[in-house]
Amino acid sequence: MNIQSMLRYSPQEGDIIMHTDGSYHVIKAELRQGTMTVSAMHHINGTDPVEVQLNIPKVRASMIQGKQFLVRKSDESG
């Protein structure tokens, strides 16, 4: 994923945002127009998942910095 696509990232249901420490978020719903947060389940090793609200601009910045990366079942861009 290049920087331009990271800046345009819009979460889809089922996306997984991996962190470099091994924890991850699973997106529960797609981003709605006019909102900056999306509901997700935060999974940390050894604990039960917790529902959180992800701030998408912060996720995009973390992706660019290399602290997080996207895992998606299929790539719709071709």
N, C-alpha and C positions, 0 to 999 in steps of 0.2 A: 504494500500500500504506500503510495507516494504522499508527499505533504499536501498536495491539492485535494486528494481524496480524503485525507484525514480531516482537513478543514471543513469538508462538506459532509462528513459522516453523520448519518441519521439512523439511530438505532431501530432495529426491527425485532419483533418478538422472537425469542430464541437465540439471539446473539449472545456470545460469551465474551466478556472483557477480562482478559487475563492480566494479572499483576506479576511483576518480576519476583515477588516473594512467594508465589504459588497460590495465593488466594485469587478468587474470581467472582465476577458478577454475572448473573444470567438475567437478561432483559425479559420482563414480563409483558410489556405492552409497547407498541410503537409510539414514537414521539409525535405528539399532536401539534399542529400549527399554533404558534403563539405561546408555547410553553418552553421552558429551558430545562425542565427535569423530566425524568422518566422513572417508573417503578421497576425495581430490580431486586433479586435475591442475592445477598452477599454470602459467599461460601468461604469459610476459613478452615484450614485443616484442624480436625479434632473438635469442632464445635458445630452446633446446629445452624442451618442457614437463617439469616435475618433479613427481613424486608427493609429496603432503604430507597431513598429517592436520589438518583444520580443526576448531578449537574452536568449536562452535556458539554458546555464550553470547557469545563475543567477536564473532562474525559478527553476531548480533542487535544488540549494542551499537553496532557500526560502522554498521549499517543505520540505526539511530535517529539517529546523529550525522551521517548523510549522506555517510559516507566510502565506503560500498559500497551496491550495489543489486542486486536480483534480476531476472534475465531468465529467463523460462520460456516454452516453446513454446506451452502452452495454459493457460488459467486455469480450474481446475475449480470455482471458486466460483460460476460462472454468468455 
